[in-house]
Amino acid sequence: MKVADVVPEFADAFSFDEFNQMQQEAAPGILQTDSNVVVAAPTASGKTALAELAICRALRHNGTALFIAPLRALTNEKESEWDRFESLGYSVYVVTGERELNTRRAERADILVMTPEKADSATRKHDSARYSFITDIDCCVIDEVHLLDSDRRGGVLEVTVSRLRRLCDPRIVALSATMSNVDDVAGWLDASSETTFQFGEDYRPVELHTGIQLYTHGDNTFADKYRRLYRALDCAEEHLRDGGQALVFVSSRQDAVRAAGKARDEIAQRDIPMGARGEYEFHTSAKELENDALSKAAPDGVGFHHAGLAKDDRDRVESWFKSGEIQLLFSTSTLAWGVNLPARCVVIRDTKYHDPLEGEVDISPLDVLQMLGRAGRPSYDDVGYGWVVCDRSEAEKYRRLLAEGKEIESRLAEDLDSHLNAEIAMGTIKDLDDVLTWLETTFYYRRAESNPGAYDFDTLKERMRSTLDSLVNRGFVEMDDDLSVSGTTLGRLTSKYYLRLSTAERFDLLCDQGTLTATGILETVAGAGEFHAVSARQSESDAIDKVLSDASISTELEDGSKKVLAILYAGMNGATPADLRSDAWIIRQNARRLLSALREFLDSFAGPRAASLARRVAARVEHGVSRDAVALTAIDGIGATRANKLATGGLHSPADIIDAGVTELQRAGLTEGVAKQIVTNAREFPDIDVRWESLPDEITRGANEICEVTIRNVGGSGYVGIRITVNNIEMTATETYLDNTTTVPVGVFGADTEKLEFTIEITFPAEPLHPVRAQRAVSVVDNE
């Protein structure tokens, strides 16, 4: 079956001319029906072409297709691959959290590409103008739908697909490499038997043999890695000697680099004939690699691949592995889902990995099967070999997995209350009946029907009602007498920022505290549920204690949360100790999201003054600058280094930058062009002048007078909080959008005191600017 005969107008969008047997059998169900489709087929059997066929059908009918990819790296890959559609006049647009959303491009796109998390975010915001495009989807292709069984991401995919079906009911085409209970997924998606396909291992282009290799577990985890490495090389050696290639999966980027270095030594010891040092052009190209370790390893036929490599380095490694110049490649698990780089032999050296937020975690069974599925090079090998290296305690678990596969389970129950809260906060669930209707749209419900004992199906609806009651009792949801439900401000903010409910409750408690400090904000975030699984290694204890001791911070947080607190505090000051740097980046990234959420919590429940402090703390954590420099980071063109330098010179705010002018900034080392642009950018922020004209110098005891204070803004407009105190007692607090001038009434009362000290404070909840304060004293005199 030739591509040009099946989809002649899209033939140039495919990278091959003829469909294989699996594709031929599935194509009619995709192209000739409107039904939802579920396909389970072995790795490397050609499922991507089925996704492209589904997209072609949607485009043929002037529809919009959404492709949901399991990893962000794959969304970028599809953008590059599908230039073929662009050349035919169709628009491909990738929507990720890394890029600023171009709403116009999203609305006009013929093919949208997203991760489950981004699709979840978009569907949650479907009623906003910015994300309304998500309701115009005609066909949704789910790549690797077995991701439903992923610990942290499965529930997100499940509710996103269910929500999308309620919003616009697109055609669903779900693809999977490893899924033994395909009928459950088909039942959930209402795919007919005619459009549900389960292709066995006989459809693999290369036969696959799998097994386990045991190693002796010791007390030293570092030594264990090398024991596993030697076992991996034992598996790969005969294939390397025979001109084959081996792909070894390890747990981290650092492990990939170290394993490649150690493997070079071991290969030399074993005298395995590998490498291309005699090939001048290849040797020259290897010298051009940006990564030094990779540059040294590649001529020996050894390489490594991970997302941290420069794109040019990754591209060269992939090309060299495909062409056989690299024979032994070490990689993190992301390669299992991404680029098609099969090898005759695949070895999973590490079955566990360290997650900065979760501690030591087992690689999921589905990832194991996905990795092993890379074994066998079509057109090169008749047989592929896949091995899992593990100790005796886990041998039976992996033997059973390789023999029986893995049924796909729902993970929705693990965060059922959070997902239900999100639906209510969005308004897609409006009453108790809607709650039960929503439940029936989930894979969770379908799987419970299929396996009622394991899921306790008989009590499912009662548990849903109990979950709803819990949300009401905890303040996330309001329920009226007629059983209608709606999200509270607490519930809506929790959904907006994807918070765990326990974290939202923690934030809510902070909002009730009278006195707020930067340390209190950091401690609240460090103790959030999102960080509960963080572990502090023994080697990190001294560094943690020193950071907190130097800052005079005493905390009751547990060790893992103490580690988070130390990283945030040290990062806020731009001085993270070396012993804490390995997990610092991912912890700070997650903390930034939580700090953004906490700022809005404080703005909603405690007022703009508290939100302003949280905004400055967040900016310091993000940029690693001093307290004096933090306001400067708001100005486009001023990064952390420049902000600290300018602050050292006495410039602390946008107003200071404007007052200093171009000449002074040039003296600080800026070029004239940069200085002019920074001054222009600084004018975008409010520049406040407080005038007390109508306030008297004195008032008679017992008298009273209502006066006005004028707040004049000569800079850019902005949202501000205004607070007036007298003798440290709050008189008034208000919020306003200040674009020019506003007046605030002030009561002057002849109280039983000698002097009234008035303080007006203007805070900026949305920007990391320091509060502007002005004071005025009024004497209280006796009536003569």
N, C-alpha and C positions, 0 to 999 in steps of 0.2 A: 504494500500500500504506500504510494508515493505522497509526500506532503503536498506537492503541487496539484494532485488530483483531489485531495480532501479539502484543503483550504487554499485554493489558488491565489486569492487576493492577499494571503498572509504568508506565502511560501518563504519570502525573504526574511521573515521574523524567526525562522527556525535555523538551527546550526547544522542540520542534517537534511538529507533528501528523502529518506524512507523511514516509516515507522516500524518499530520492532513488534514482536508478537503480542506482548502485553499491551502496548499502546493501541494496536489494531483492535483488540478485543474490547478495550474500554472506550475508544473513540466514539462509537455510535451513541452510547449512553450520554456522553458529554455534549456531542454536537447535534443530536437529533431529538432530544427531549428537553423539557423544561424542568425536569425533576432534579432534586438534590442528589448529589453523587458522593459516595464514600469509596475510596480505593486504598487497600492495603497491599503493598508490594515490596519485595526485597530491595535493600539498598542497591543503588546503581542500576536498577532495572528501567529507569527512564521516566519517573513520575513527574519530573519538571515539565516534560512535554505535555502531560495531561493538564497541568496548570495553565500552560500557554494555550492549549486548545480551548479551555473554558474561557480564558480571556478573549480569544479570537471570536468566540460565539457572542460574548457580550458586546464586543466592538462592532460586530456585524449587524447587531440590532440597535446600534447607537447608544449602547448602555455604558455604564461606568463600572469598572472592576476594581475590587480591593483585594490585594494579596497580603495575607498576614504571615510574616516570617518569624521563626522562633528567636532569632538573634538580630541585634542592631547591625552587626557586621554583614549579615546576609541582606538586609534591606539596601545597604550601600552597594553590595555586589549586584543585586538585581537592577539597580539604577544603571549600572555600567553595562550589564548584559543586555538589557532591554532597550539599548540604543537602536536595536533592530526595529522595534516598534516606532521609535521616534523617526527613523528614516522613512517609515511608511506614512508619516503625518499624524501619528498619535502621540499624546503627551503622557509622559511618565513622571510622577512626582512622589518623592519619598518624604514621609512625614515622620520626623524623629524628634526626640527631646534635645538633641544636639544643635538643631537648627531653629532659627526663628521661622515661625510658620508664615508662609506667603499665602494668605487666604485666597487671593485671586488665582494663583496657580493651582491651589487645591480644588477650587470650584470648577476650574476648566480642565482638570486632568481627566484623561481617559482611563489611566491605570494609576491607582494609589497603592503605595507600599508602606506597611506599618508593622511594628512589633505588637504583640498582644497588649502590652502596657500602654502604648500610645493609642491604640484603638479603643482601649478602655477609657482613657482620658477623653478622647474625642467624643465617644458616645455619651459620656457623663455630661458633656457640655454641648450636647446636640442642639439645644434650644437657644444657644448664643449665635450671633451673626458670624462669629469667627469660626465656629465648627459646624455650622448647619450643613455643610457639604456632605457630612457623613450619612445623612438621611437620604442621599440620592444614589446610594450604592445599588446596583442591579445584580451583581454577582460577587460573592465573597469566596476566595480560594484560601483555605487554611492549610498551610504547609506544615507537615509533621504534627497532625492533630493529636497524636499520642502524648503531646505536651500536656494534655489534660491531666496526666498522672504525675506531673511535676510538683514537688513539695510546695514551692513558693509561687509558681506561676500558673499552675493548673487551674486554680479557682478563678484567676483573672481571665484566662482564655474562655472558660466556661460561661461566666456571667456576661462577658463581652459579646459572645456569639448569641446568647439568649436575648440580650438587650437589643442587639442589631436586628434580630428577627422580629422583635416586637415593634421596632421603630420603622423599618422599611421593608422587611421580609424579602431580602435578596435571595437569589439562588445560592445555595451553599455547595461548594465542591471541596471535600475534605480528603487530604492525602496523608498516608502514613507508611512508614517502613516496617514498624514492628507493632502489630496490634492483633492479638489472638481473638478478642471478643468484638470483632468488627460489627456484629449485629447490634450490639448495644449502642454503638456510636451511630449506626444507621437508623436505629429506632429513635434516638434522641433528635436526629436531624430530619426525620421523616423521609429518608431515602427509600425508594422502593427496592424490591428484591432485584429488579432488572437493572438498577443503577447502583447496586452494591457489589463490589468486586473484592475478592480476596485471592491474590495470586501467591502461590506457594513458592518454595525455594527452587523448584524446577524452572522458574522464570528468571532466576538469577543468571546473568550472563556468564558467571564463573562459579563453579561449585565451591562451597565453603566448608572447611573442616575447623571445628573449634574445640578448645580444651582448656585446662588449667595447668599452671606450673606452680609448684609449691616452693616456698622459701622458708628458712628458719627465722622466726621473729626474735629479735634481741631486745636489750634494754635501751639501746641508743638508736633513736629514730633516724639520725643522720647516717649511721652505719647501715641501718635497714634499707635505706634508699639505694645504697650501693649493692647490697645483697640482691635486691630486686632488679637492679640494673644488670648485674651479671647473669641473672636468670633470663632477662629479656634478650641479652646478647646470645645466650645459649639457644634460644628459640630462633633468633634471626640468622645465626651464623651460617647454617647450611644453605640458606637461600641467598645470602650475600655472596658466598663462595661460588654459587651457581649462576651468578649474574642477575639475581632477583633484587628486589628492593624491600626494605622494612620500614614500617611506620610505628613509632613507639610513643604512646600517649603517657604524659606525666601530669602532675597535679598543678604546676604553676609555671609562670614565665621563667622565674629564676631556676627552677628545676630543669627546664628544657635546656637552658644555657649550660648549667653544670653537668648535666648528663651527657650532653654532646662533647664537652671537653674531656670528661672521664672516658667516654667511649672511644675517642681517638687514641688514647693511651692503650686501652685494652685491645683495640683492633691491631695496633702495632705489635703488642705482646703475642697475640694469637696469629699474627702474620696472615691476616685475611687480605687478599688482594683487592684493594679498593682505591679510589681516588683518581684524580685527573691532573696531577701536578705537571705532567709532561705536555699538557695541552696549553699552548701559550695564550690563546685568546680567552679560554676559560679562566686561566690563572690571572690574567690581566683584569677581567671583569670582576673576579672575586676581590681584587684589591680595591675596587671602586665601591664596595659595600660600605654603608655608613657604620654598621655594627662591627667593631674590631674582632670580637670573638667569632662571629659568623665568617668574617673575612679569612680568619686563620683556619677555620674548620672545613670550609667548603672545598678547598683543593684536595682534602683527604677523603672526599665523598661523604662527609658528615654535615648535617645542617640542623637548624632548629627553626621553629615557626611559632609565632604568637602575636597577639594583637598589639603588643607594644613595639614591634619592629616598625621602622619607617616603611611606607607603602612600597617604595621602589625595592627595598630589601625583600619584602614579602613576595612581591611579584617575581623577583629573580629566583628566590628559593623554590617557588611553585613551578616556574618554568624549568629549572634545573632538575627538579625531582621528576617532572613529567618526561623529560628527555633522558633521564638516567644518569646524569652527571653527579647528582647527589643520590646515593644509594641507601643511606640510613638517615631518617629524619625524625627528630624529637619534636613533639608538639603538645600544646594544651588541648583540652577537649573541644574547643570551639571549631577546630578543623574538621571534627567529625560531622558537624552540621553544615559546613560551608563548602569551600572549594572542593571540587571532585578530584581528589588525589589518592587513588587506590594504590595499594602495594600488595605484593605477593604475600607478605607476612605482616600482620598487625599484632602488636603486643600492648596490652594495658599494664604498664608497670605499676601505676598507683591507683588503687581503688578508693582512696580517700584523699581529701584535699582540705586545706585550711581556708575557711571563709572568715574574713575579719569580723563579720557580723554574727556568724553562726557557730564559730569554733570549728572543730574537726567534723567533717561531714562526709558521708559515703557518697560516691558517685552514684547517681540513680541507675537502677537496672536498665532503664530505657537508654540512657547514655552509653552504658556498657554495650548493649546490643547495637546501637548506632555506630559506635567506634569499630566494633568487630566487623560490621557490615562493609567497612572500607577494604576488607581483604579480598584480593583477587583483581588482577588487571585485565579488563576485557581486551581481547585481541593479542594479549601477551601470555596470559596464564590460563591453564585448564582448571587449576585448583588454587583457592586462596586459603591461607592458614591464619587463624586468630587464636590468641592466647590471653588468658587472664592470669597475672601473677598475684598470688595471695598466700596467706599462711593457712595452716591446717584448720584453724578455728572457723574459717570462712569458706573452706573448700566445698562443703556440701551445698551451701547457699548458691555458689556460682555454678556448680555442676547442674543443679536443678534449673537455674535460670537458662543455661545454655541448652538444656534438653527440652524444657517445657515452654520457654518464652515467658511473657508477662502479660497478664490481663490488665486492661486499662481501668483504673479506678477513678472515682471523682474525689477531688480534694476540697470540694466546696465546704464540707462540714467543719474543716479546720478554722475557717474564718467566716462562718455563716452569718454571725451577727454583724460583722463589718459590711459584708456584701448586701445584706438586707437593709442596713442603715443607708447605704449608698443609694439603693433603689428608691427608698422613701424620700431621701433628701432631694433626689432629682425630680420627684413627682410622678415617676412611672408606676408607683404603687400608691394607691389612694385610700384603700380600706382593707379590711381583713380578707375579704374575698379575693382581692388582688394579690395578697400575700400568698394565698394557696394556689392561685392561678400561676403566679410567677414560679413557685416551687416546681410545678408540673412542667415548666419549660426547660428545666435544668437537666444536665446529664446526671446529676446527683439523684434526681427522682427516678430517672430511667434505670440507672444502675441499681438502685434500691429495689425496684420492681423485679429486676433480673436476679438479684441476689438478696432476697428479703431477710434472710437470717443474719448475714454480715452487717446489713445496714439497718436492722430493726425497723423494717418497713411499716409494721402495724402501728407504731407510735410516732411516725414521721410528722404527721400533721399536728399532733399535740406538741411535739418538740418545736415546731415552727411557731406555734402560738406562744409557747414559753419563751422563745427567743424574742418575739415581738414584745411581750410583757416586760422582759428584762430591759429592752431598749427604752421603753416608756419609763420604767422605774428609775433608770439611770440618767434620764434627762435628754436622751438623744432624739426621742420621738414623742409627739403629742397624740393622744387618742381621744376622740370625742365620744359622747354617749352613743352616737349612731355607728360606732366602730370605724369611722373614718380616721386616717392617720396622716400626719404631716411631719416634716423634719423641723426640729428646733434649730436655733442658731448654732448650738453645740454640735448637733448632728450634721448640719450642712458644712460647717468648717472641717469636721472630721472627715467627711467624704471628699471635700475639695482637695485636701492635702494627703489623702490616702493614709490616714493615721490609724494605728491600732486604737481600739476603744480605750484601753488602759492608759495610753499616752494622752489621749484627749482629756481624760479625767484628771490626769496629773497636771496638764496645762491649766485646766479649769480651776484646780486648787490654788495654783500660783496666782491666778487672777484675783483671788479673794484675799491675798496677803496685802497688808497695808504698806509695808516697806519693801521695795524691790531693789536688788543689787545686780550687778553684772555677774557676780559669782553665783547668785541664786538662779539666774537665768541659765547659766551653763550647767549647773548641777541638775536642774530640772530636765534639760535636754539629755544630759549624760545618763540619767536614770530612766529614760524612756524605754518602753517595751521593745522598740526596734533595735535596741542595743543589749538586750538581756542575755543574748547568747555569746556576746563578746567575752573572750577569755584573756587573762593576763598571764603571759609566760613568766617562768621563774626569772629569766634573764632581763625582764622588763621591770621588775618590782622596784629596784633601786632608782631607776629613772623616774618612775611614777611618783615615788615618795619624795624625791628631790624637787620635782616640779611643784608639787602641792605644798611642800614644806617651805620652799622659797617664797611662795605666794601667800603663806600663812593661811592656807585653806584647810580647814578641818571638816571632814565629811563622813557620813555614815553609809555612803554608797558601798556596794560590794566591789570585789576586786576588778571585775570586767568593766563596770561602770566607772570606777575610779580611773581606770586606764583611759576611758573615753574623755573623762573630765580633764585629765592631765594633758591629753593630746589637744583638746580644744583650747585649754588655757595657754599651753605653750605655743600653739599655732597662732593664737590671737596676738601673741607678742613676737611672732616671727622667729621662734627659737626652739623648734621641736628637737629633742635629743635624738641622737643617732639610733639608740636602742628602741625608739618608739616609731621610727619612720616607716617601717614595713607596712603597717596597717593605717597609717595616719591619713593617707589620701582618701581612701574609701570612707573612713569614719567622718572626715570633714565634709565630704560630699553629701553624706546622709544627714549630717548635722545641719548643713545649710538649708535643706528642705524643712527640717523640723524647726529651725529658728524662724524661717519665713512663716510657718504655720503659727508658731507661738506669738510672733509679732501681731498677727491678725487676731488671735485669741485675745491678747492684751488690749488691742485697739477696741475690740467689741465689748469686752467685759470689764476692763480696768481703765480704759481711756487712753487718749493719745500720748500722755506723758510717759506711761509705762511702755507703750508701743515704740516710742521714740528711743528709749534706752535699748530695747531689744533689737531695734534696727541697727544701732551703732555697734552692739555686740556682734551681730551677724556679719557686719562689714569687716570688723576686726578679725573674726575667724576666717572669713573668705580671703582677706588680703594680707593678714599678718602684719598689721601696722600698729603704731602706738596710739594711745588715746588722743593725743594732740593732732595726729595725722589723719584720723579716720574720716573726718568730714571732707577732706581733699579727694578721697577715693570716689566720691560721688561725681567728680568732674571728669568728663570724657577727656582722655589724654594724660591723666595722672594715674600711674600705677603705683604699686606698693613702694618701690625704691624711691621714686620721685616724690611721693607723698611724705615719706619719712625725712627725706633731705630738705624739702621745703618747710616742714614743720620744725625741724631743727633750726632753721633760719627765722622762725617766728611767724610763719604764715600757717594759719590753722583753719581757715574757712574760705568759701568762695568769695565772700566780701573782702577778705584779706588779699586774695589774689587780684581782685579788681583794683583795690587801693594801691597795691604794689605796682601794678602796671607792667607793660612789656619790658621796660628798661631794667627794672629790678629782677624780673624773671631771667633776663639774659645774664645778669650778674651771677645768678644761681646756676648757670651752665646750660640754659635752654637756648636753642637757636631762635632767631627772631620770628621765623614762621610758626614754630611750635608755640612760642610764648604768646603770639597774637591769637592763635586758635584757642589756647587754654583760657585766656582772658575772655574771649567771646563765649566759650562754653560755660564759664563761671557765671556769666550774666543770666543764665537760664534758671538760676536758683533764687529763692526769695532773699531780699536784702532789707532787713527790718529796721525801722526807726520808730521809737515810742515817744509820744508827746503827751505830757501831763498838764497841758495848759490850764484846764479848768479846775485843777486840784488846788485848794488853798494852802497857804503856808502854815495856817493854824486854824483851829476851830474851838469854839467855846465848849467847855464841859457841859454835857447834857444836850447840846444842839446836834442837829444832823443835816446832812446836805447830800444830794445826789449829783455827782459830777460825771464827766466822761473822760476816758483816756482814748487818744487817737493812735491807732497802729497803722503806720504807713509802710507800704511795700514798694520799693523802687527797683526791685529786681523781677525775676520770673515768678509767675503765679505758682501757688502750691497749696496743698491741704495742710492746715496747721491746727494745733490745739492751743487755746489761750486759757491761762490760769492766773487768777489774782488772789493773793493772800495779804492779810494784814496781821502783823505780829505773829507770822507763821501759821495763821489759821485761814483755811481756804474760804474765800468769800464767794467766788464764782468760777466756773469752769465751762468752757464752751469749745466747739469745733466749728471751723469754717473754711471755705475755699478762699484764700486771700489773693486777689489779683491786683488790688490797688490800695484802698484805704478802708478801714473799718473802725467803728467806735464801740467801746465797751463801757456800760454804766458802772460807776464805782460809788458805793455808799461810804460817806465819811461821817463817822459818828463820834461825838465827844464823849468817849468812854472814860472810865475811871483809871486813867493811865497818863503818863506824861507825854508819850509820843506814840504816834501810829506809823509803823514802818510798812509801807505798801510795796509789794513786789509783784511785778507782772512778768510772766514766763511764757514765751512762745516756743512750742516744740513742733517737731517735724516728723510725724509717725512714718512717713513713707520714704524718707531720705536719711542717710547717716549724718545729719547735721547736728551740731551741738545746739542746745536750747539758747535762745536769746533772752536775757534777763535785764530788767530795768527796775530801779528802786526810787522811791520818793518818800520822804518823811513829812508828816504833818504834826505839828505840836498841838497839844491839848492844853488850853489855858482856862483859868477860872474867870468867871464873869465878874468884872469889877463893879 
